[in-house]
Amino acid sequence: MKNNIPERLDALRALMNEKGMDAYLIPNDDFHGSEYVGDYFKCRKYMTGFTGSAGTAVVMQDMAGLWTDGRYFIQAEQQLEGSSVTLFKMGEPNVPTVHEFLETHLGEGQCLGFDGRTVSAREYEELSQKLGKKGAVISCEEDLVGEIWTDRPSLSCEPVMELDVCWTGESRAERCGKIRTAMKEKGADLFMLTSLDDIAWLLNIRGGDVPCNPVVLSYLVMSEDEILFFVNEKAFPEAVKKALEADGVKLRPYNDIYGWCKEEVKAGQKVLLCKAKVNSRLVHSIPDSVVILDEENLTLLPKAIKTSTEVENERIAHIKDGVAVTKFIYWLKKNVGKRKITEISAAEYLNGLRAQQENFMGNSFDPIISYGPHAAMNHYSATPETDVPIEAEGFLLADTGGQYLEGTTDVTRTIVMGPTTEEQKVFFTAVLRGTLNLAAAKFRYGCRGWNLDYLARGPLWEMGADFNHGTGHGVGYFLNVHESPNGIRWRVVPERNDSAVFEEGMITSDEPGYYVEGQYGIRHENLIVCKKAEKNSFGQFMCFEHLTMVPFDLDGIIPEQMTKRERTLLNDYHKEVYAKISPYLEPEEKDWLKEATREI
């Protein structure tokens, strides 16, 4: 594909010149601000060759740039080689942001173009303000990449299913009732919702229009007495359509939302929406006489706070997942060096083990099975071109997850394949100490991720080391594996919106790591659920419970490096893993797990 990139860039530049555009912005977004997108929306990949989930491209007549974050620096350098696209490492010293770059390089009378359906209204306003000061303008009505992408895939239209209340603990009517109550409190006549996981949560439906994310391409507008649901009706079985209609949900064609906004939203009405999540073309379709209440989605917090039914189901999902991953680790340990196992074949074997579990619905993200130097690229996923054999030495990093009717899983284990260096074991142990300490946190209600992050990074920071990604992210219920507003990181990143107060029922990942470019990578990840601890005169205390049930590899640990408390935390966790997972294993697997969870 790299060989085609310069040719594609030339075609885009010719079209830009014809349209009077001096720069063209290409985000990695669909029309709904999704983190991961279907093939139809992968314009940035088409124009640059970079396949990572996070990144934005800018094309001008004399340059093309790709901005991405620390998870993808190594991958991007490799994939952009020979493409004529320059890598801008976000967050690094002296590297301008996309907006800063555009502000510097566009001036009086010049024009920035983009497809307004892929850029949020919030970002449009920020760009408009900055570029307006320089005398530059914005054109957001045309999809230029779509005009040159002759073999573009079609929009997804995967079948839609209804999620029974036995999985969620709340009916669609109950959830819609809560949101309508919140609408009244805000004084809103209409609530416009375009983020796909929020819509799926609200309506208790699931689909398959985004790989690994069981969502449905759609827009939703809620009023006091009806819900307009803009979708491809072909994706809906009759039974699901009837159930939706019975709850006041009316199906409309997917693309009709723009015309509906122009014609049906009346002067003086108050529309509640989140400009950071609704695309700019949709907001511009709303008449100027309408009052827009720009607030966070009313669904955000209720979706993040799992019901007691969802939490209990998640425990079940993680036992199923733990059985699959534990069997996988056993199989790797038994066969490495005796038969050919590659990164891709290992991922396929693990997927097969998950598929044996009841109610397995697919992966929750593309598996990250990375051996040796590949593990230093902390979001690497093997391709046929990069796939390598797994040898009987060093580390294998396996970051994978599953979707079950009982919930979403995400687990990382760094597995010792054979002889390792003392340095590798030192950092393996330090990262594990951070994982255990964070999961064992007890804290006052009101704490956020930045209050707790040091517990995970502390062992590394004490050694003058660190990792270049967040420590934890929220996780959906049989939904997106990355979910706001809860998260754990040492500094606030406003655009990520992941620094909410921890509430009982929030599920968050706990995943410190350590990476040495060109050599190895380490990450240990469990999902943890927030719970209430005691309440006393000092206030309400909170704590976490491990959901993930998979052994950590004792072959990589230096016990003497751990405190007595940390060893107790590990031993207690391993007792729980053995008790919950061993009943589902074959005799030889059970014997292996007994040794793998021995006390240290």
ZAROTI-720767 format. One record per residue (C-alpha): residue number from 1; residue in one letter; chain; x, y, z. Coordinates in steps of 0.2 Angstrom, whole numbers, padded with zeros to 4 digits, always signed. Example, Ala and Ser with C-alpha at 12.3 -4.5 7.8 and 13.67 -1.06 7.14 Angstrom:
REM ZAROTI-720767
   nr  rest  kette     px     py     pz
    1     A      A  +0062  -0022  +0039
    2     S      A  +0068  -0005  +0036
END
This chain:
REM ZAROTI-720767
   nr  rest  kette     px     py     pz
    1     M      A  +0000  +0000  +0000
    2     K      A  +0015  +0012  +0004
    3     N      A  +0019  +0013  -0015
    4     N      A  +0001  +0019  -0018
    5     I      A  +0001  +0033  -0005
    6     P      A  +0011  +0046  -0015
    7     E      A  -0001  +0043  -0030
    8     R      A  -0016  +0045  -0019
    9     L      A  -0009  +0061  -0011
   10     D      A  -0006  +0068  -0028
   11     A      A  -0025  +0064  -0033
   12     L      A  -0031  +0073  -0017
   13     R      A  -0020  +0088  -0020
   14     A      A  -0027  +0090  -0037
   15     L      A  -0045  +0090  -0031
   16     M      A  -0040  +0102  -0017
   17     N      A  -0033  +0114  -0029
   18     E      A  -0049  +0112  -0040
   19     K      A  -0060  +0116  -0024
   20     G      A  -0049  +0130  -0018
   21     M      A  -0043  +0121  -0002
   22     D      A  -0025  +0124  +0004
   23     A      A  -0026  +0111  +0018
   24     Y      A  -0037  +0095  +0020
   25     L      A  -0040  +0087  +0037
   26     I      A  -0042  +0068  +0038
   27     P      A  -0047  +0062  +0056
   28     N      A  -0049  +0043  +0059
   29     D      A  -0067  +0046  +0063
   30     D      A  -0084  +0040  +0057
   31     F      A  -0100  +0051  +0058
   32     H      A  -0102  +0047  +0077
   33     G      A  -0085  +0050  +0084
   34     S      A  -0081  +0032  +0087
   35     E      A  -0064  +0026  +0093
   36     Y      A  -0064  +0012  +0081
   37     V      A  -0072  +0013  +0064
   38     G      A  -0078  +0002  +0050
   39     D      A  -0069  +0000  +0034
   40     Y      A  -0080  +0013  +0025
   41     F      A  -0073  +0026  +0036
   42     K      A  -0054  +0022  +0036
   43     C      A  -0050  +0038  +0025
   44     R      A  -0034  +0042  +0035
   45     K      A  -0028  +0024  +0033
   46     Y      A  -0031  +0025  +0014
   47     M      A  -0022  +0041  +0013
   48     T      A  -0007  +0038  +0024
   49     G      A  -0005  +0019  +0026
   50     F      A  -0005  +0020  +0045
   51     T      A  -0017  +0008  +0053
   52     G      A  -0017  +0013  +0071
   53     S      A  -0034  +0017  +0079
   54     A      A  -0028  +0035  +0084
   55     G      A  -0022  +0048  +0073
   56     T      A  -0026  +0062  +0061
   57     A      A  -0018  +0067  +0044
   58     V      A  -0016  +0084  +0037
   59     V      A  -0013  +0086  +0018
   60     M      A  -0006  +0102  +0010
   61     Q      A  +0001  +0105  -0007
   62     D      A  +0019  +0104  -0001
   63     M      A  +0018  +0091  +0014
   64     A      A  +0007  +0078  +0022
   65     G      A  +0008  +0074  +0041
   66     L      A  +0001  +0061  +0053
   67     W      A  -0001  +0065  +0071
   68     T      A  -0003  +0050  +0083
   69     D      A  +0001  +0047  +0102
   70     G      A  +0014  +0037  +0111
   71     R      A  +0005  +0020  +0109
   72     Y      A  +0009  +0021  +0090
   73     F      A  +0026  +0030  +0088
   74     I      A  +0036  +0014  +0083
   75     Q      A  +0022  +0007  +0072
   76     A      A  +0019  +0024  +0063
   77     E      A  +0037  +0026  +0059
   78     Q      A  +0037  +0009  +0051
   79     Q      A  +0021  +0011  +0042
   80     L      A  +0025  +0029  +0035
   81     E      A  +0042  +0024  +0029
   82     G      A  +0043  +0028  +0010
   83     S      A  +0025  +0036  +0010
   84     S      A  +0031  +0054  +0010
   85     V      A  +0020  +0057  +0025
   86     T      A  +0029  +0065  +0040
   87     L      A  +0026  +0058  +0058
   88     F      A  +0021  +0071  +0072
   89     K      A  +0023  +0063  +0089
   90     M      A  +0009  +0070  +0099
   91     G      A  +0014  +0076  +0117
   92     E      A  +0033  +0076  +0113
   93     P      A  +0043  +0092  +0116
   94     N      A  +0042  +0105  +0102
   95     V      A  +0029  +0095  +0092
   96     P      A  +0014  +0106  +0087
   97     T      A  -0003  +0100  +0089
   98     V      A  -0014  +0098  +0073
   99     H      A  -0023  +0114  +0078
  100     E      A  -0006  +0123  +0081
  101     F      A  +0001  +0117  +0065
  102     L      A  -0014  +0123  +0055
  103     E      A  -0014  +0140  +0064
  104     T      A  +0004  +0142  +0059
  105     H      A  +0003  +0137  +0041
  106     L      A  -0014  +0144  +0035
  107     G      A  -0016  +0163  +0033
  108     E      A  -0027  +0177  +0025
  109     G      A  -0038  +0170  +0012
  110     Q      A  -0033  +0152  +0013
  111     C      A  -0045  +0137  +0016
  112     L      A  -0045  +0122  +0027
  113     G      A  -0057  +0108  +0021
  114     F      A  -0064  +0092  +0029
  115     D      A  -0079  +0081  +0029
  116     G      A  -0089  +0089  +0043
  117     R      A  -0098  +0073  +0047
  118     T      A  -0081  +0067  +0053
  119     V      A  -0076  +0082  +0064
  120     S      A  -0085  +0086  +0080
  121     A      A  -0095  +0103  +0082
  122     R      A  -0083  +0107  +0096
  123     E      A  -0067  +0105  +0086
  124     Y      A  -0075  +0115  +0071
  125     E      A  -0078  +0129  +0083
  126     E      A  -0061  +0128  +0090
  127     L      A  -0053  +0128  +0072
  128     S      A  -0065  +0142  +0066
  129     Q      A  -0060  +0153  +0080
  130     K      A  -0041  +0150  +0078
  131     L      A  -0041  +0151  +0059
  132     G      A  -0053  +0166  +0059
  133     K      A  -0040  +0176  +0068
  134     K      A  -0028  +0173  +0053
  135     G      A  -0041  +0177  +0040
  136     A      A  -0043  +0158  +0035
  137     V      A  -0059  +0150  +0032
  138     I      A  -0066  +0132  +0033
  139     S      A  -0076  +0122  +0020
  140     C      A  -0084  +0107  +0028
  141     E      A  -0097  +0100  +0016
  142     E      A  -0086  +0089  +0005
  143     D      A  -0078  +0072  +0007
  144     L      A  -0064  +0073  -0005
  145     V      A  -0056  +0057  +0000
  146     G      A  -0072  +0048  -0005
  147     E      A  -0071  +0056  -0022
  148     I      A  -0054  +0048  -0026
  149     W      A  -0057  +0032  -0016
  150     T      A  -0064  +0022  -0031
  151     D      A  -0065  +0005  -0022
  152     R      A  -0072  +0011  -0006
  153     P      A  -0081  -0002  +0005
  154     S      A  -0100  +0000  +0008
  155     L      A  -0107  +0006  +0024
  156     S      A  -0109  -0009  +0036
  157     C      A  -0127  -0016  +0039
  158     E      A  -0125  -0030  +0051
  159     P      A  -0140  -0038  +0060
  160     V      A  -0146  -0030  +0076
  161     M      A  -0151  -0040  +0091
  162     E      A  -0161  -0035  +0107
  163     L      A  -0152  -0037  +0124
  164     D      A  -0164  -0045  +0136
  165     V      A  -0166  -0037  +0153
  166     C      A  -0158  -0053  +0161
  167     W      A  -0142  -0046  +0155
  168     T      A  -0144  -0028  +0159
  169     G      A  -0155  -0027  +0174
  170     E      A  -0164  -0013  +0167
  171     S      A  -0177  -0012  +0153
  172     R      A  -0177  +0000  +0138
  173     A      A  -0192  +0009  +0145
  174     E      A  -0183  +0011  +0162
  175     R      A  -0168  +0018  +0154
  176     C      A  -0177  +0030  +0143
  177     G      A  -0188  +0035  +0158
  178     K      A  -0172  +0040  +0167
  179     I      A  -0165  +0050  +0153
  180     R      A  -0182  +0059  +0150
  181     T      A  -0182  +0064  +0169
  182     A      A  -0164  +0071  +0166
  183     M      A  -0170  +0081  +0150
  184     K      A  -0184  +0089  +0160
  185     E      A  -0172  +0094  +0174
  186     K      A  -0161  +0102  +0160
  187     G      A  -0176  +0111  +0152
  188     A      A  -0173  +0102  +0135
  189     D      A  -0186  +0098  +0122
  190     L      A  -0175  +0086  +0112
  191     F      A  -0160  +0076  +0116
  192     M      A  -0149  +0072  +0102
  193     L      A  -0138  +0057  +0104
  194     T      A  -0126  +0051  +0090
  195     S      A  -0112  +0041  +0100
  196     L      A  -0115  +0023  +0095
  197     D      A  -0112  +0015  +0112
  198     D      A  -0123  +0027  +0121
  199     I      A  -0137  +0023  +0109
  200     A      A  -0135  +0004  +0110
  201     W      A  -0135  +0006  +0129
  202     L      A  -0150  +0016  +0130
  203     L      A  -0161  +0005  +0118
  204     N      A  -0154  -0012  +0125
  205     I      A  -0149  -0017  +0107
  206     R      A  -0132  -0023  +0100
  207     G      A  -0126  -0024  +0082
  208     G      A  -0110  -0027  +0073
  209     D      A  -0106  -0011  +0062
  210     V      A  -0089  -0008  +0070
  211     P      A  -0077  -0022  +0072
  212     C      A  -0076  -0029  +0090
  213     N      A  -0089  -0015  +0096
  214     P      A  -0107  -0022  +0095
  215     V      A  -0115  -0006  +0090
  216     V      A  -0127  +0000  +0076
  217     L      A  -0124  +0014  +0064
  218     S      A  -0137  +0026  +0070
  219     Y      A  -0143  +0043  +0076
  220     L      A  -0156  +0046  +0089
  221     V      A  -0167  +0060  +0094
  222     M      A  -0178  +0059  +0110
  223     S      A  -0193  +0070  +0115
  224     E      A  -0205  +0069  +0129
  225     D      A  -0216  +0056  +0120
  226     E      A  -0206  +0048  +0106
  227     I      A  -0189  +0043  +0100
  228     L      A  -0184  +0045  +0082
  229     F      A  -0171  +0032  +0077
  230     F      A  -0161  +0035  +0061
  231     V      A  -0154  +0018  +0055
  232     N      A  -0153  +0006  +0040
  233     E      A  -0170  -0003  +0043
  234     K      A  -0163  -0018  +0033
  235     A      A  -0152  -0022  +0049
  236     F      A  -0167  -0025  +0060
  237     P      A  -0177  -0041  +0061
  238     E      A  -0196  -0039  +0062
  239     A      A  -0196  -0044  +0081
  240     V      A  -0184  -0031  +0086
  241     K      A  -0193  -0018  +0076
  242     K      A  -0210  -0022  +0084
  243     A      A  -0202  -0022  +0101
  244     L      A  -0194  -0005  +0098
  245     E      A  -0210  +0002  +0091
  246     A      A  -0219  -0004  +0107
  247     D      A  -0208  +0007  +0117
  248     G      A  -0211  +0022  +0106
  249     V      A  -0196  +0021  +0095
  250     K      A  -0199  +0025  +0077
  251     L      A  -0187  +0020  +0063
  252     R      A  -0181  +0033  +0050
  253     P      A  -0168  +0031  +0036
  254     Y      A  -0150  +0033  +0042
  255     N      A  -0146  +0048  +0031
  256     D      A  -0162  +0058  +0034
  257     I      A  -0156  +0065  +0051
  258     Y      A  -0148  +0080  +0042
  259     G      A  -0164  +0085  +0032
  260     W      A  -0175  +0081  +0048
  261     C      A  -0164  +0094  +0058
  262     K      A  -0166  +0107  +0045
  263     E      A  -0185  +0105  +0043
  264     E      A  -0192  +0098  +0059
  265     V      A  -0183  +0106  +0073
  266     K      A  -0193  +0122  +0077
  267     A      A  -0188  +0139  +0082
  268     G      A  -0186  +0142  +0101
  269     Q      A  -0185  +0123  +0105
  270     K      A  -0170  +0118  +0116
  271     V      A  -0159  +0104  +0110
  272     L      A  -0148  +0095  +0122
  273     L      A  -0132  +0088  +0114
  274     C      A  -0114  +0086  +0116
  275     K      A  -0104  +0096  +0104
  276     A      A  -0088  +0086  +0107
  277     K      A  -0097  +0071  +0101
  278     V      A  -0110  +0077  +0088
  279     N      A  -0103  +0080  +0071
  280     S      A  -0101  +0098  +0064
  281     R      A  -0112  +0095  +0049
  282     L      A  -0126  +0089  +0060
  283     V      A  -0126  +0104  +0072
  284     H      A  -0125  +0116  +0057
  285     S      A  -0141  +0108  +0050
  286     I      A  -0150  +0114  +0066
  287     P      A  -0158  +0131  +0062
  288     D      A  -0150  +0146  +0071
  289     S      A  -0166  +0150  +0080
  290     V      A  -0165  +0134  +0090
  291     V      A  -0157  +0135  +0107
  292     I      A  -0143  +0122  +0109
  293     L      A  -0139  +0116  +0126
  294     D      A  -0121  +0110  +0124
  295     E      A  -0118  +0097  +0139
  296     E      A  -0111  +0080  +0141
  297     N      A  -0123  +0066  +0135
  298     L      A  -0136  +0062  +0148
  299     T      A  -0132  +0043  +0145
  300     L      A  -0113  +0045  +0150
  301     L      A  -0114  +0042  +0168
  302     P      A  -0128  +0029  +0169
  303     K      A  -0119  +0019  +0156
  304     A      A  -0103  +0019  +0166
  305     I      A  -0111  +0014  +0182
  306     K      A  -0115  -0004  +0179
  307     T      A  -0131  -0012  +0187
  308     S      A  -0129  -0025  +0200
  309     T      A  -0135  -0038  +0187
  310     E      A  -0122  -0032  +0175
  311     V      A  -0108  -0033  +0188
  312     E      A  -0113  -0051  +0193
  313     N      A  -0114  -0056  +0174
  314     E      A  -0097  -0048  +0172
  315     R      A  -0090  -0059  +0186
  316     I      A  -0097  -0074  +0176
  317     A      A  -0089  -0068  +0159
  318     H      A  -0072  -0066  +0167
  319     I      A  -0072  -0084  +0174
  320     K      A  -0076  -0090  +0156
  321     D      A  -0063  -0079  +0149
  322     G      A  -0051  -0084  +0163
  323     V      A  -0053  -0102  +0158
  324     A      A  -0049  -0098  +0140
  325     V      A  -0034  -0088  +0144
  326     T      A  -0027  -0100  +0157
  327     K      A  -0029  -0114  +0145
  328     F      A  -0020  -0103  +0132
  329     I      A  -0005  -0100  +0143
  330     Y      A  -0004  -0118  +0148
  331     W      A  -0004  -0123  +0129
  332     L      A  +0010  -0110  +0125
  333     K      A  +0021  -0116  +0139
  334     K      A  +0019  -0134  +0134
  335     N      A  +0022  -0132  +0116
  336     V      A  +0034  -0117  +0113
  337     G      A  +0050  -0123  +0105
  338     K      A  +0042  -0140  +0101
  339     R      A  +0031  -0134  +0087
  340     K      A  +0029  -0119  +0076
  341     I      A  +0019  -0106  +0085
  342     T      A  +0018  -0088  +0078
  343     E      A  +0009  -0072  +0084
  344     I      A  -0005  -0075  +0072
  345     S      A  -0007  -0093  +0075
  346     A      A  -0007  -0090  +0094
  347     A      A  -0020  -0077  +0093
  348     E      A  -0031  -0089  +0082
  349     Y      A  -0029  -0103  +0095
  350     L      A  -0034  -0091  +0109
  351     N      A  -0049  -0086  +0099
  352     G      A  -0054  -0104  +0097
  353     L      A  -0053  -0107  +0116
  354     R      A  -0064  -0091  +0119
  355     A      A  -0076  -0097  +0106
  356     Q      A  -0079  -0113  +0116
  357     Q      A  -0086  -0103  +0130
  358     E      A  -0105  -0101  +0131
  359     N      A  -0112  -0084  +0125
  360     F      A  -0096  -0079  +0117
  361     M      A  -0099  -0065  +0104
  362     G      A  -0082  -0061  +0097
  363     N      A  -0066  -0052  +0102
  364     S      A  -0068  -0035  +0111
  365     F      A  -0053  -0028  +0101
  366     D      A  -0040  -0035  +0088
  367     P      A  -0029  -0046  +0098
  368     I      A  -0011  -0040  +0103
  369     I      A  +0000  -0055  +0103
  370     S      A  +0017  -0048  +0102
  371     Y      A  +0033  -0057  +0104
  372     G      A  +0050  -0050  +0109
  373     P      A  +0054  -0033  +0101
  374     H      A  +0036  -0032  +0094
  375     A      A  +0030  -0031  +0112
  376     A      A  +0039  -0014  +0114
  377     M      A  +0025  -0007  +0102
  378     N      A  +0012  -0007  +0115
  379     H      A  -0003  -0008  +0103
  380     Y      A  +0005  -0019  +0090
  381     S      A  -0006  -0032  +0081
  382     A      A  +0002  -0044  +0070
  383     T      A  -0001  -0045  +0051
  384     P      A  +0005  -0058  +0038
  385     E      A  +0019  -0046  +0034
  386     T      A  +0025  -0044  +0052
  387     D      A  +0020  -0061  +0060
  388     V      A  +0035  -0070  +0068
  389     P      A  +0038  -0086  +0077
  390     I      A  +0037  -0087  +0096
  391     E      A  +0053  -0094  +0102
  392     A      A  +0057  -0103  +0119
  393     E      A  +0065  -0087  +0127
  394     G      A  +0060  -0070  +0132
  395     F      A  +0043  -0063  +0134
  396     L      A  +0027  -0064  +0125
  397     L      A  +0014  -0050  +0128
  398     A      A  -0004  -0055  +0126
  399     D      A  -0017  -0041  +0127
  400     T      A  -0034  -0048  +0122
  401     G      A  -0052  -0048  +0126
  402     G      A  -0069  -0055  +0123
  403     Q      A  -0087  -0050  +0121
  404     Y      A  -0100  -0061  +0130
  405     L      A  -0118  -0058  +0133
  406     E      A  -0112  -0057  +0151
  407     G      A  -0100  -0043  +0148
  408     T      A  -0084  -0037  +0140
  409     T      A  -0066  -0043  +0145
  410     D      A  -0049  -0036  +0143
  411     V      A  -0034  -0044  +0150
  412     T      A  -0015  -0043  +0147
  413     R      A  -0002  -0056  +0153
  414     T      A  +0016  -0055  +0149
  415     I      A  +0021  -0073  +0148
  416     V      A  +0039  -0080  +0150
  417     M      A  +0043  -0091  +0136
  418     G      A  +0060  -0096  +0141
  419     P      A  +0077  -0089  +0148
  420     T      A  +0076  -0070  +0153
  421     T      A  +0088  -0058  +0159
  422     E      A  +0089  -0051  +0176
  423     E      A  +0084  -0034  +0170
  424     Q      A  +0068  -0041  +0162
  425     K      A  +0063  -0049  +0178
  426     V      A  +0067  -0033  +0188
  427     F      A  +0055  -0023  +0177
  428     F      A  +0042  -0038  +0176
  429     T      A  +0041  -0037  +0195
  430     A      A  +0040  -0018  +0196
  431     V      A  +0026  -0018  +0184
  432     L      A  +0017  -0032  +0193
  433     R      A  +0019  -0023  +0210
  434     G      A  +0010  -0008  +0202
  435     T      A  -0004  -0018  +0196
  436     L      A  -0007  -0026  +0213
  437     N      A  -0005  -0010  +0223
  438     L      A  -0018  -0001  +0212
  439     A      A  -0031  -0015  +0213
  440     A      A  -0029  -0015  +0232
  441     A      A  -0032  +0004  +0234
  442     K      A  -0044  +0010  +0247
  443     F      A  -0049  +0028  +0246
  444     R      A  -0061  +0041  +0250
  445     Y      A  -0076  +0043  +0239
  446     G      A  -0073  +0058  +0227
  447     C      A  -0056  +0052  +0221
  448     R      A  -0052  +0051  +0203
  449     G      A  -0040  +0042  +0192
  450     W      A  -0026  +0055  +0195
  451     N      A  -0027  +0052  +0214
  452     L      A  -0023  +0034  +0212
  453     D      A  -0011  +0033  +0197
  454     Y      A  +0004  +0034  +0207
  455     L      A  +0000  +0017  +0215
  456     A      A  +0003  +0009  +0198
  457     R      A  +0018  +0020  +0193
  458     G      A  +0027  +0021  +0209
  459     P      A  +0038  +0006  +0208
  460     L      A  +0044  +0011  +0191
  461     W      A  +0046  +0030  +0195
  462     E      A  +0056  +0025  +0210
  463     M      A  +0068  +0017  +0197
  464     G      A  +0068  +0032  +0186
  465     A      A  +0057  +0023  +0173
  466     D      A  +0039  +0025  +0166
  467     F      A  +0027  +0020  +0152
  468     N      A  +0019  +0031  +0139
  469     H      A  +0001  +0027  +0140
  470     G      A  -0014  +0029  +0153
  471     T      A  -0014  +0017  +0167
  472     G      A  -0033  +0013  +0165
  473     H      A  -0048  +0015  +0155
  474     G      A  -0067  +0012  +0158
  475     V      A  -0075  -0003  +0150
  476     G      A  -0092  -0005  +0143
  477     Y      A  -0105  -0020  +0146
  478     F      A  -0105  -0030  +0131
  479     L      A  -0100  -0014  +0122
  480     N      A  -0085  -0004  +0119
  481     V      A  -0069  -0009  +0127
  482     H      A  -0064  +0009  +0130
  483     E      A  -0077  +0019  +0139
  484     S      A  -0078  +0036  +0147
  485     P      A  -0079  +0044  +0159
  486     N      A  -0069  +0034  +0172
  487     G      A  -0050  +0031  +0169
  488     I      A  -0033  +0032  +0178
  489     R      A  -0019  +0043  +0172
  490     W      A  -0007  +0054  +0181
  491     R      A  -0012  +0070  +0172
  492     V      A  -0028  +0076  +0166
  493     V      A  -0031  +0076  +0147
  494     P      A  -0047  +0085  +0144
  495     E      A  -0051  +0079  +0127
  496     R      A  -0051  +0061  +0134
  497     N      A  -0065  +0065  +0147
  498     D      A  -0059  +0050  +0158
  499     S      A  -0056  +0058  +0175
  500     A      A  -0073  +0056  +0183
  501     V      A  -0076  +0052  +0201
  502     F      A  -0076  +0033  +0204
  503     E      A  -0093  +0027  +0208
  504     E      A  -0099  +0010  +0213
  505     G      A  -0101  -0001  +0198
  506     M      A  -0088  +0007  +0187
  507     I      A  -0077  -0005  +0178
  508     T      A  -0059  +0001  +0174
  509     S      A  -0043  -0007  +0168
  510     D      A  -0027  -0008  +0178
  511     E      A  -0013  -0010  +0166
  512     P      A  +0004  -0002  +0170
  513     G      A  +0018  -0007  +0158
  514     Y      A  +0037  -0005  +0153
  515     Y      A  +0044  -0005  +0135
  516     V      A  +0061  -0005  +0128
  517     E      A  +0061  -0001  +0110
  518     G      A  +0069  -0015  +0099
  519     Q      A  +0070  -0027  +0114
  520     Y      A  +0054  -0031  +0124
  521     G      A  +0038  -0025  +0132
  522     I      A  +0029  -0029  +0148
  523     R      A  +0011  -0026  +0153
  524     H      A  +0000  -0034  +0166
  525     E      A  -0018  -0029  +0165
  526     N      A  -0034  -0034  +0175
  527     L      A  -0051  -0027  +0175
  528     I      A  -0057  -0020  +0192
  529     V      A  -0074  -0015  +0198
  530     C      A  -0077  -0001  +0210
  531     K      A  -0086  -0005  +0226
  532     K      A  -0091  +0003  +0242
  533     A      A  -0081  -0001  +0258
  534     E      A  -0086  +0006  +0275
  535     K      A  -0094  +0022  +0279
  536     N      A  -0089  +0031  +0295
  537     S      A  -0086  +0048  +0302
  538     F      A  -0073  +0052  +0289
  539     G      A  -0085  +0048  +0275
  540     Q      A  -0088  +0034  +0262
  541     F      A  -0073  +0023  +0258
  542     M      A  -0071  +0014  +0241
  543     C      A  -0061  +0000  +0235
  544     F      A  -0059  -0012  +0220
  545     E      A  -0062  -0030  +0216
  546     H      A  -0053  -0040  +0203
  547     L      A  -0064  -0046  +0189
  548     T      A  -0050  -0054  +0178
  549     M      A  -0046  -0072  +0184
  550     V      A  -0029  -0077  +0175
  551     P      A  -0013  -0081  +0184
  552     F      A  +0002  -0070  +0183
  553     D      A  +0018  -0078  +0177
  554     L      A  +0028  -0082  +0192
  555     D      A  +0043  -0087  +0181
  556     G      A  +0046  -0068  +0178
  557     I      A  +0045  -0063  +0197
  558     I      A  +0059  -0058  +0209
  559     P      A  +0050  -0061  +0225
  560     E      A  +0063  -0052  +0235
  561     Q      A  +0059  -0036  +0226
  562     M      A  +0041  -0037  +0233
  563     T      A  +0036  -0031  +0250
  564     K      A  +0027  -0043  +0261
  565     R      A  +0010  -0035  +0258
  566     E      A  +0013  -0036  +0239
  567     R      A  +0017  -0055  +0240
  568     T      A  +0001  -0058  +0251
  569     L      A  -0009  -0048  +0238
  570     L      A  -0002  -0059  +0224
  571     N      A  -0004  -0075  +0234
  572     D      A  -0022  -0071  +0239
  573     Y      A  -0026  -0067  +0221
  574     H      A  -0019  -0083  +0214
  575     K      A  -0029  -0093  +0227
  576     E      A  -0045  -0085  +0220
  577     V      A  -0039  -0089  +0202
  578     Y      A  -0036  -0107  +0206
  579     A      A  -0053  -0109  +0216
  580     K      A  -0063  -0101  +0201
  581     I      A  -0054  -0108  +0186
  582     S      A  -0048  -0125  +0191
  583     P      A  -0065  -0133  +0191
  584     Y      A  -0066  -0130  +0172
  585     L      A  -0049  -0137  +0167
  586     E      A  -0043  -0154  +0162
  587     P      A  -0033  -0164  +0175
  588     E      A  -0016  -0160  +0168
  589     E      A  -0021  -0141  +0166
  590     K      A  -0027  -0141  +0184
  591     D      A  -0010  -0148  +0190
  592     W      A  -0001  -0135  +0180
  593     L      A  -0012  -0121  +0187
  594     K      A  -0009  -0127  +0205
  595     E      A  +0010  -0125  +0202
  596     A      A  +0007  -0108  +0193
  597     T      A  -0003  -0101  +0207
  598     R      A  +0009  -0108  +0221
  599     E      A  +0013  -0096  +0236
  600     I      A  +0029  -0086  +0235
END
